[in-house]
Amino acid sequence: MRLIAPIKDHHRETRLFFARVFLASAFCVALLGVVIARLVQLQVFDYQHFTEKSLGNRVRIEALPPNRGLIYDRKGRIIAENLPAYQLELIPEQVPDVEDTLRRLAGLKLIEPEDISRFAELSRRGPRFKPVTLRFRMTDDEISKFAIQRPRFPGVDFQPRLVRHYPYGDLAAHVIGYVGALSAADLERVDPAAYAGTAHTGKTGVEFFNEDKLHGETGYRQIVTNARGRQVAADSRGLTQTLLESESPQPGENLYLSLDLDLQRIATAALKGRRGSVVAIDPSNGEILALVSAPSFDPNAFALGMSTSEYNVLQFDLNQPLFNRAVRGNYPPGSLIKPMLALAALETGATNLTRRTFCRGFYTLPGSTHRYRDWRPQGHGELDLHDAIAQSCDVYFYEISREIGIEAMHTYLTQFGLGSETGVDIVGEKKGLVPSREWKRQAFSDRPNQVWFPGETVIASIGQGYMLATPLQLAHATATLAMRGKRFRPHLVAATENPITRERDLTVPEELPGVAIENEFYWQSVLDAMHAVMQSETGTARASGLGAPYSMAGKSGTAQVFSVAQEEKYNEDDVEERLRDHALFIAFAPLDEPQIAVAVVVENGSSGSRVAAPIARRVMNQYLGFGDAI
Amino acid sequence: MRFSGTEELFERRTLPLGDMARFLRQVHIDGPLLGCLLLICSLGLIVLYSAVGENLDLWRQQCVRLSIGLTALFVVAQVPPGVMRRWSPWGYAAGLLLLAMVLLKGEVGQGAQRWLDLGVRFQPSEIMKLAVPMVAAWYLHDRQLPPHASQLLVIALLIALPTVMIAVQPDLGTAILIAMAGLSVVVLAGMSFRLMIALGLMSVPGAWLLWHFMHDYQRQRVLMLLDPESDPLGAGYNIIQSKIAIGSGGLFGKGWTNGSQAQLEFLPERDTDFIFAVMGEELGLFGVLSLLGLYMFVVGRGLFIAIQARDTFGRLLAGSVSLTFFVYVFVNTAMVTGIVPVVGIPLPLVSFGGTSMVTLMAGFGILMSIHTHRKLVPQ
């Protein structure tokens, strides 16, 4: 313990303090040196590096979507175009309460109440400055209704955008297909960079198959953005001294389809609202002139986006409007295959043109009591091949079926394009089925069923049993008949057009391996018989051939939807509509220089000659320039 | 006796500006210091105008704060150092009381409890920035320097008490500043180097201990400093963007109001803690070196005033105020350039915000008071 308080030594204290201040100053200078060194490092040595980083921060590449190519029919009528439409858009960052705003918009009936949560989710997910489209096309009424209320909806506004439009609506929906919003699945298929600015992509039909041509090339431009990614006006600040690059988008190619909308309309009208399909082909080159699948749907609904309930209505409609019957509908071809089998039988020697058979109305295999019935219970009496085709006698073909054999049937029917995809330029095509022993071995897993039974050959001869074909395949086979074995791949795109130079690139018809039957006389005989179907006194479809100013050939078919038990009689009045037979018809005209081949399928239409044949006639009349007469 | 009186001294020293100098001395203002402060404030206002995105409302607010700060400087400068010294313990005690009140019933803002509303809303920690060095200087004023270990222990307690209370608010930045202010007093008072080295060594386990008491966001900041790229959009974002801003400024900068990092809002807190980066981006290396030069002049002038001071209280307090100001500048610039972790310390006299402005200006008021009230004859 200190007893005497020390006297302060001022000089010593002053010296000590000065020394400390000096040291502290030195310390400060040293620390400052560190900061300055750091600044020099950042601003002098790493200047280039940080300049690039700073540039990368604010310059963003914005994709410029190309205009989608237009689609025309063969007469130059526009089928798919891009129309400016007013879209209702919501910019999340400008809306104080998104949910409330959406509810009030639903109150104005501008959006569906059930979509509120979907739009709210979309608003939360994307960048806050990026507009969410609430409605793709507003009607004039809706625009005026909203315009009055606009002050109540900050951050919601309508904007003009290009929207895909199909002026003919449901007329060719299954051919054109439609575009829809680009989905995650689509992005896996396409190059995301090429679709950076694109909102829609082809989903089905021509729009999908020709997506590469229609889409065009995406352009880009560099824009200056702030930290939240929002674009800032380039000239409002001197922040954009660096040259901003850009490249214009290249519009997609225009497509000219071989489709004739008049023909399409007549075919649709002729179906009279029934379920079914009409396919017309130019036999000389494979161009598809009409491709109808009924009922149809409005593709505009897809381009504009549908609410879930609207889509469900289409999806669960019993008549399946979304189902493309023309290329995906597998129907038993029935008697339609008789002309082709007749050719096979002549070529293989299974029959000849003079052989006559007596038809009692049924046929039994030797050693069996099972009766294979003719469509005409009382029978056709005695007839030759010509009459067998003209009157569609089943018994004649039952008889010769054993001599042709299933393998030869398979060989020749396959040469007509049945049983495999035609390779048409829309996707999703079904390949139908032409059975054979080999096919049956592979199709069935249990041994007893892998065996080919003689009775199966019998029913195959009238296009029943396992045999299936699409309307497109039937039209293609008809065209092949008309061309006496010469085959062209069916196609829809007749030409592509460069939208800038207007240069057109015509599609060259692709000839496929033909039918290996050289004998002109066989062809002439079978085609004569088909001619007799429509334009003779005994032909099954003579009513449809009546009074035509041109020659035509055809074949009717009626395909069982369910099999009739041995003792029963098929009585169409008793059968529920959906269990009635399908009505089929194929035809081509004129006989000598065929210009059009048609296949008609009317589901549950009962009779090929009564229901389907008149439709084929109307289509041919229209195409050959005889209007809608008769 | 070398000088006969004040008159003679001033006539000899600053002859051309004699009248002006005499007037300033009468109103207890140090001309060079004030001039330099005004230069810094002007430069600051120019940079701030750009940093707030040319928002004149915010800019005017800052002008008002500056005026309040200059008024505080002027008022404090009129108080003789002797009065300050006598009131130091009471100011310190009042500060402790207010800090206790903050912890009990303070207002919470941005996850920290710092504010107290007693008619005027303020942060009591600001009082401590001056009260701590004052009470330390007061304690050592009558004692023989260098201080004994027991005296150092007393001062350590005087410093630790408010520091801990502020650190738990939590306000690490202010706590560090206050600890530095107190520490600078004992260092200037002659604390032995051996003790300093010992304390330095002890700080290693101390840091380890501190780590355990840190809040998650504080730990993040330390980690971010070590590797800012590890979380470029999260906690490391500030530092990365700040370095890009400064680095891309180069020697001469992108031009006033033309800094893309700042103007396009890539730089967070561009008008407050990170305003130095705005300056670095827009005015370049020469701009920031000019500002650092002005700061160093202020620190130098403060230390000069400390040397000129005639009593222990004045010396220690002036020295401490000057060195604390330097710590302010260093910590902010070092954190913005990524040398030290991000602690919430604004760039003095430039950053937007009023709380520290008044305290800083009051501190300079103290410097001026010490300088202009001194008796020119050693006692």
Interface residues (C-beta under 8 A of the other chain):
Chain A: P6 I7 K8 D9 H10 R12 E13 L16 F17 F18 R20 V21 A24 S25 C28 L31 L32 V34 V35 I36 R38 L39 V40 L42 Q43 V44 D46 Y47 H49 F50 T51 K53 S54 N57 R58 V224 T225 N226 A227 R228 V232 R237 G238 L239
Chain B: D142 Q144 L145 P146 S184 V187 L188 A189 G190 Q241 K243 I244 A245 I246 G247 S248 G249 G250 L251 G255 T257 N258 S260 Q261 Q263 L264 E265 F266 G280 G284 L285 V288 L289 L292 M296 V299 G300 L303 A306 I307 T312 R315 G319 L323 F326 F330 T333 A334 T337 G338 I339 P378
